[in-house]
Amino acid sequence: MSLTRREFMQVGALTAAGLMGAPGLLRAAGKASFDELLKFNNKGKLTLLHFTDCHAQLLPVYFREPDTNIGVGGAAGNAPHITGKDFLKHFGFQPGGVEAYAYTMTDYVKLAQEFGPVGGFAHMTSLVKAIRDQRGADNVLLLDSGDTWQGSYTSMVTKGQDMIDACNLLGVEGMAPHWEFTYGAEQVMANIEKLNYPFLAHNVVDTEWEEPVFKAFEMYEKAGTKIAVIGQAFPYSPIANPRRMFPKWSMGIQEDAVQERVNEAREQGAQVVVLLSHNGMDVDLKLASRVVGLDVILGGHTHDAVPQPTQVKNPEGVTLVCNSGSNTKFLSRMDIEVANGRMTGWNYRLIPVISNLIPADKEMAGLIEKIRAPHLKEINTVVGKTDSLLYRRGNFNGTFDDLICNALNTQMESEVSLSPGFRWGVSLLPGQDITMDAIYTQTAITYPNTYRRQMTGEQIKVILEDVADNLFNPDPYRQQGGDMVRVGGLRYKIALGESIGKRISAMELNGKAVEPNKQYWVSGWASMGEVDGPPVWDVVKKHVQEKKRISIEPGYNLKGIV
């Protein structure tokens, strides 16, 4: 069973002191080094390593964290719903250092130019190897919460094979899925056969026989400890992605089934129980308050980078909820102490993977070069240049979303454009070339076709209302997808505290109020239904080629938040 509340508070007080003191906060570029990134107060013998939502980014990238990450209800003002200077103050970080660069958008361009790109599998590999050397490989368990096989050109054209090869070489030991499903059920099953580790998802059930499709959990033995890792796939894949791609699979949060798997694992002798989750952090926080016996949740989906685990009380103890960011920008390390068959102590650090400070692993770098070599002509094609910081991440339109929406309206001859609120997609700094590689990081999916159709003003409003209710519903279990749908041409206000149908107001197009009964030409992509327009990357490519230089001021579409 998990720690009692009293025991956990005692352990938490000790480990929190170690967390803030020993791992060495990196205040400035001049003091930052690989050794500083590796500093850690060792605890016990067992180490869990975790990453999530890499979205097939094999090379180092730039990735700006959100300026807007709104929490509703009890989540308001709490991690992960804190950004910028508030984030730095909350976690005790100073402006201008590695933490400010890694965790926030504050002074982003300046710090990006100072510290350089983040992530990359070759740099992640060096970090993982260093920790394995320090702790002993048999004492370390490396886990991945998914969204691994999607998000780049090479992953799309190889159907995830590039990431399977990279993760096998990295030594991943278990994963949970989400975007993996968008290759279709048959391809998913074929890909699983190529993995050197288990693909875990207890909450995916065959609709015909109501039988599990995948393995529910895996028992590991590390550092003389039995660890159970339960896989939790994204519960709303059939809503967030086209159902036709996996028509015979049913999914859901399945809270009772989580409890059953925890109980089963304990009965089989598990001393530490981990939920490897792709729920999203708010869902994990609620789940942790209701399921007993979980020691740790290693989560993904919402791309939240949170420096310390959230300690969630439940009827029989406390569960640590962690989320490890995205794009291989972070690696979570948790050391665990075990005594008398249970977890008795822990220490944690979310390590920023600053590629300029970490040497690239030669073997992984060689594999990445081999993977990309056949595709260099396509991905290295330069189609334009940006004068603006281009980014996606945030509750509302980012400037890369604006670029996509502008391209749709221009090339599809529409008045309003709609682009999904995807969280994946890396950033470009002012002055960088816009390559096809960069465009694919925003658009590489298996259902990329665009559409153009007429909708009434009321129909457009209904779409915005539905997505807003999904995003800002006070019950985390009803938050079923990404961020707010991105819009082009349109401006609107949003009232977060209202109920569905009452959040969106003051819709405006070209300075005129949108009329409920008037027909407007609307374009978009990533449709849940089958459409036959050109793939969105071709639309964006043509637009950028015609414009040559891209300059976008953020925030046009949102007239106000109330």
Secondary structure, DSSP 8 states (H G I E B T S, - for coil): ----HHHHHHHHHHHHHHHHHSS----SGGG--HHHHH-----SSEEEEEE---TT--S-BB----S-----GGGTTSTTS--HHHHHHHHT--TTSHHHHHH--TTHHHHHHHH--B--HHHHHHHHHHHHHHH-GGGEEEEE-S--S-SSHHHHHHTTHHHHHHHHHHT---B--SGGGGG-HHHHHHHHTT-SS-BB-TTEEETTT--BSSB-EEEEEETTEEEEEEEE--TTHHHHS-GGGSTTEEE---HHHHHHHHHHHHHTT-SEEEEEE-S-HHHHHHHHHH--S--EEEE-SS--B-SS-EEEEETTEEEEEEEB-STT-EEEEEEEEEETTEEEEEEEEEEE-BGGGS---HHHHHHHHHHHGGGHHHHT-EEEEESS-B---SSS--HHHHHHHHHHHHHHT-SEEEE-------BB-TT-EEEHHHHHHHH--S--BEEEEEEEHHHHHHHHHHHHHHHH-SSGGG--SSS--EEESEEEEE-TTS-TTSSEEEEEETTEE--TTSEEEEEEES-SS---S-BHHHHHHHHHHHHSEE---TTSSEEEE-
